[in-house]
Amino acid sequence: MAEVKINGIKCGTLWTAPHRLDISKAIKKGKNEITIEVVNTWGNRLIGDSKLPENKRLTKTTAPFRLEGKPLNPAGLFGPVVLQLEEK
């Protein structure tokens, strides 16, 4: 999942294809600041926590044995990010 902000204005949250949203309410002529905040997967959170001391963990699960020794799953922003102009 990813939350998109343009110039500090929330434009939406994406989690399914086609991963597109309308940013016309926030975009302006000239320089713009684009912020994309991406969350990690639940599996990666559990795997990461399992490597921490118990008092530092943020999550609890009844099934940690399934994650032991597993590598982290690919996660993050897979680019490219493209701005498309739509003629109206």
Order of alpha helices (4+ residues) and beta strands (2+ residues): beta-beta-beta-alpha
